[in-house]
Amino acid sequence: MRIVTAEQIRETLSLPLLIDALETAHRRPRMEVQDSHLGDEQERYFVRHAVDKGRFMASKLITSFPANLAEGRLPAVQAVCVLFDGTDGRPLAVIDGTEITYWRTAADSALAAKYLAPPQPATLLVVGAGQMSRWLVRAHRIVRPSLRRVLIWNRTAERAAEVAASLAREGISAEVAGDLDAATGEADVISTCTRANRPLVKGDNLRPGTHLDLVGGYSPQTREADDEAARRSLIFVDRRESAFAGVGDILQPVASGAIRKEDVLGDLYDLAAGLIAGRRSAADITFFKNAGGAHLDLMTAEVIVDRLAKQDR
């Protein structure tokens, strides 16, 4: 059984490779997925399981300590992922799950943008300045290389400036957005990665053709876009079952009557298999909820283990 570190993942994976692998995996049958949660918003423990029948099984063990962000030493979310052989039950690898989270979350959003974002967007707005913000910029620019201008908005402008400077060192033109409402109206693609409990992105400010990628909300109480954003959009999710199991950006507008469950048109399985259309016209506003899930961890772990095995030969 392998122990796979974050450094090994970074040496093994690339975002283009993982995006392609996720697309292929979503053309296979849906996995069985189950989540369990203990604790509260301040100290939470998750266990997420996935079974790709006859192929692999995986469990991801996750801790969430938001107070870590204030200290600046550790990420809020940390994890390990265990991958098993699905034919005989052998444990194959224990993998740094924190690193997996960055890769698979960014690739998940990028895959959705491949189907839903306008074909030649120019401006990307990222709302939030945590660790995930840099990953989302990199991933969106892979599937939409026309994104030359990057705006970063955060409640604390200093953190937005740090992210913009970090991206600049990678050769990406990025700047701090001072006014979120104004920046929303300038953006062709908006990616949010916050822990907001009140909507930040207002639907009234979205211009026709915008793609909205909601990443940060992870519970019924957390939410990043308002009812009007949902009402104006074609709505998609990464996995229908996960979205309706407990994310506020879907459950809250359904509860308010802004949308119906039927207004969630499909998920990545549907899009990758060609069962539904994504963007239909240049004026469409598309809304994607990246809810994550153990199936994405399993898909990513499979790629990592396969790549390492090939390097061993």
C-alpha positions in Angstrom: 0.0 0.0 0.0 1.3 3.4 -1.0 1.5 6.5 1.2 1.2 9.5 -1.3 2.2 12.9 -0.1 1.1 16.3 -1.4 4.5 16.8 -3.1 4.1 13.5 -5.0 0.7 14.6 -6.2 2.1 17.9 -7.5 4.9 16.0 -9.3 2.4 13.5 -10.8 -0.7 15.5 -11.8 -1.5 18.3 -14.1 -4.8 20.1 -14.3 -5.3 19.4 -18.0 -4.8 15.7 -17.3 -7.2 15.7 -14.4 -9.9 17.7 -16.2 -9.8 15.2 -19.0 -9.9 12.2 -16.6 -12.9 13.6 -14.7 -14.7 14.1 -18.0 -14.0 10.4 -18.9 -15.1 9.2 -15.5 -18.4 11.1 -15.7 -19.2 9.0 -18.8 -19.1 5.8 -16.7 -22.1 4.8 -14.5 -22.8 6.9 -11.5 -21.0 5.9 -8.3 -22.7 5.1 -5.0 -21.9 7.9 -2.6 -22.5 8.4 1.1 -21.6 11.2 3.6 -21.6 11.4 7.3 -21.0 14.5 9.5 -20.1 15.1 13.2 -19.5 18.3 15.1 -20.6 21.9 14.3 -19.5 24.8 12.1 -16.5 25.5 14.3 -15.1 22.0 14.6 -16.5 19.5 12.0 -15.5 16.0 11.0 -16.7 14.5 7.7 -16.4 11.1 6.3 -17.2 10.7 2.6 -17.4 7.4 0.8 -17.7 6.4 -2.8 -18.0 3.0 -4.6 -17.2 2.7 -8.3 -18.6 -0.8 -8.6 -16.1 -3.4 -9.7 -13.3 -0.8 -10.0 -12.5 1.1 -6.8 -13.8 2.2 -3.4 -12.6 5.2 -1.5 -13.2 7.1 1.8 -12.1 10.6 2.5 -11.7 11.7 6.2 -12.0 15.5 6.6 -11.7 18.0 9.4 -13.0 21.6 9.1 -11.6 24.2 11.5 -12.4 27.7 10.1 -10.5 29.3 12.9 -7.2 28.1 11.4 -7.5 30.8 8.7 -7.1 33.6 11.3 -3.8 32.1 12.5 -2.6 31.6 9.0 -0.6 28.4 9.7 -3.0 25.7 8.6 -5.8 25.4 6.0 -9.4 25.4 7.3 -10.0 22.0 5.7 -7.6 19.1 6.0 -8.0 15.5 4.9 -6.7 12.1 4.0 -8.1 9.8 1.3 -8.0 6.0 1.3 -8.3 4.1 -2.0 -9.2 0.4 -2.2 -9.3 -2.1 -5.1 -12.9 -2.6 -6.0 -12.4 -6.2 -7.2 -10.8 -7.7 -4.1 -10.9 -5.0 -1.4 -7.1 -4.5 -1.1 -6.1 -1.1 0.3 -4.1 0.6 -2.5 -3.1 4.0 -1.1 -3.4 6.5 1.6 -3.2 9.9 -0.1 -3.0 13.5 1.2 -6.6 14.5 1.0 -6.0 18.2 1.5 -4.0 18.3 -1.8 -6.7 16.1 -3.5 -9.3 18.7 -2.5 -7.5 21.5 -4.3 -7.0 19.6 -7.5 -10.4 17.9 -7.8 -12.4 21.1 -6.8 -10.6 23.2 -9.4 -10.9 20.5 -12.1 -14.6 20.0 -11.2 -15.3 23.7 -11.8 -13.2 23.8 -15.0 -15.0 20.8 -16.5 -18.3 22.5 -15.9 -17.0 25.7 -17.5 -16.0 23.7 -20.5 -19.7 23.0 -21.1 -21.3 26.2 -19.7 -18.9 29.2 -19.9 -19.1 31.5 -22.9 -16.6 30.4 -25.6 -14.3 33.5 -25.5 -14.6 35.1 -22.1 -12.2 37.9 -21.3 -12.7 38.7 -17.6 -12.7 36.3 -14.6 -13.9 37.5 -11.2 -12.9 35.4 -8.2 -14.8 36.1 -5.0 -12.8 35.0 -2.0 -9.1 35.0 -1.4 -8.4 31.7 0.3 -6.1 29.0 -0.9 -8.7 27.7 -3.4 -8.9 31.0 -5.3 -5.5 30.5 -7.0 -6.5 27.0 -8.1 -9.8 28.2 -9.6 -8.0 30.9 -11.6 -5.5 28.3 -13.0 -8.2 25.8 -13.8 -10.6 28.2 -15.5 -7.8 29.6 -17.7 -7.0 26.1 -18.9 -10.5 25.5 -20.4 -10.9 29.2 -21.4 -7.5 30.6 -22.2 -9.1 33.8 -23.5 -9.4 34.8 -19.8 -6.7 37.4 -19.7 -8.0 39.7 -17.0 -8.5 38.4 -13.5 -10.3 40.3 -10.7 -10.0 39.3 -7.1 -12.5 40.5 -4.5 -12.4 39.7 -0.8 -13.9 41.3 2.3 -10.4 42.0 3.4 -8.7 43.8 0.5 -5.2 43.0 1.8 -5.8 39.3 1.3 -7.1 39.9 -2.2 -3.9 41.9 -3.0 -1.8 38.9 -1.7 -3.6 36.6 -4.1 -3.3 39.0 -7.0 0.5 39.3 -6.3 0.8 35.6 -6.1 -0.9 35.1 -9.5 1.3 37.8 -11.0 4.4 35.8 -10.0 2.9 33.0 -12.2 2.5 35.4 -15.1 -1.2 35.9 -14.7 -2.5 39.5 -14.9 -4.6 40.0 -11.8 -5.9 43.0 -9.9 -8.0 43.7 -6.8 -11.6 44.5 -7.3 -12.8 47.2 -4.8 -16.5 47.0 -5.5 -18.1 43.6 -5.8 -21.3 44.8 -7.5 -19.3 46.7 -10.1 -16.9 43.8 -10.7 -19.9 41.4 -11.1 -21.1 43.5 -14.0 -17.7 43.4 -15.7 -17.1 39.7 -15.5 -17.7 37.0 -18.1 -17.0 34.2 -15.6 -17.5 34.5 -11.8 -16.0 31.9 -9.4 -16.9 32.1 -5.7 -14.9 30.4 -2.9 -16.1 31.7 0.4 -17.9 30.6 3.5 -20.6 33.2 3.2 -23.9 32.8 5.0 -25.5 35.6 3.1 -25.4 35.9 -0.7 -22.5 38.0 -2.1 -23.3 37.8 -5.9 -26.5 39.6 -6.8 -28.4 38.4 -9.8 -29.4 42.0 -10.8 -25.7 42.7 -11.5 -25.1 39.7 -13.8 -24.9 40.6 -17.4 -26.2 38.3 -20.2 -23.8 35.6 -21.1 -22.1 35.3 -17.7 -21.1 31.9 -16.2 -21.4 31.6 -12.4 -19.3 29.0 -10.7 -20.3 28.6 -7.0 -17.7 26.6 -5.0 -17.6 27.7 -1.4 -21.0 26.9 0.0 -21.0 23.5 1.7 -24.0 23.4 4.0 -27.7 24.4 3.9 -26.7 27.6 5.8 -23.9 28.7 3.5 -24.7 30.6 0.3 -22.9 32.8 -2.3 -25.5 33.9 -4.8 -29.0 35.3 -4.3 -32.4 34.2 -5.5 -32.3 36.5 -8.5 -29.1 34.9 -9.7 -30.8 31.5 -9.6 -34.0 32.8 -11.1 -32.2 34.3 -14.1 -30.0 31.3 -14.8 -29.8 27.9 -16.4 -28.9 25.8 -13.4 -26.5 22.9 -13.3 -24.7 21.0 -10.5 -21.8 18.6 -10.4 -23.9 15.7 -8.9 -27.6 16.1 -8.5 -27.8 13.9 -5.4 -25.1 15.9 -3.6 -26.7 19.3 -4.5 -30.1 18.4 -3.1 -28.5 16.7 0.0 -27.5 20.0 1.6 -26.1 23.0 -0.2 -27.7 26.4 0.4 -27.2 27.8 -3.1 -29.7 25.2 -4.3 -31.9 24.5 -1.3 -32.5 28.1 -0.3 -33.9 29.4 -3.6 -36.0 26.2 -3.9 -37.4 26.9 -0.4 -38.1 30.5 -1.2 -39.9 29.6 -4.4 -37.4 31.5 -6.6 -36.8 28.2 -8.5 -38.2 24.7 -8.5 -36.3 21.5 -8.2 -37.1 20.9 -11.8 -35.1 24.1 -12.7 -31.9 22.2 -11.9 -31.4 21.0 -15.4 -28.7 18.4 -14.9 -25.3 17.5 -13.6 -21.8 16.7 -14.9 -22.9 13.1 -15.7 -25.6 14.4 -17.9 -23.3 17.0 -19.6 -20.4 14.7 -20.2 -22.6 12.0 -21.6 -24.3 14.5 -24.0 -27.7 13.8 -22.4 -28.5 17.5 -22.0 -27.3 20.7 -23.6 -25.3 23.2 -21.5 -25.1 26.8 -22.8 -27.7 27.3 -25.5 -27.1 30.9 -26.6 -24.7 33.7 -26.1 -27.1 35.5 -23.8 -27.6 32.6 -21.4 -26.6 33.1 -17.8 -25.3 29.7 -16.5 -25.2 28.8 -12.9 -23.1 25.8 -11.7 -23.0 24.6 -8.1 -19.8 22.8 -7.3 -20.9 20.7 -4.3 -17.9 18.3 -4.4 -18.3 14.7 -3.2 -16.4 11.5 -2.6 -16.9 10.4 -6.2 -14.5 13.2 -7.3 -12.0 12.2 -4.6 -12.1 8.6 -5.9 -11.7 9.8 -9.5 -8.7 11.9 -8.6 -7.2 9.2 -6.4 -7.5 6.7 -9.3 -5.6 9.0 -11.6 -2.8 9.6 -9.0 -2.3 5.9 -8.3 -2.4 5.0 -12.0 0.2 7.7 -12.8 2.5 6.6 -10.0 2.2 2.9 -11.1 3.2 3.9 -14.6 6.3 5.8 -13.2 7.3 2.6 -11.4 7.5 0.5 -14.5 
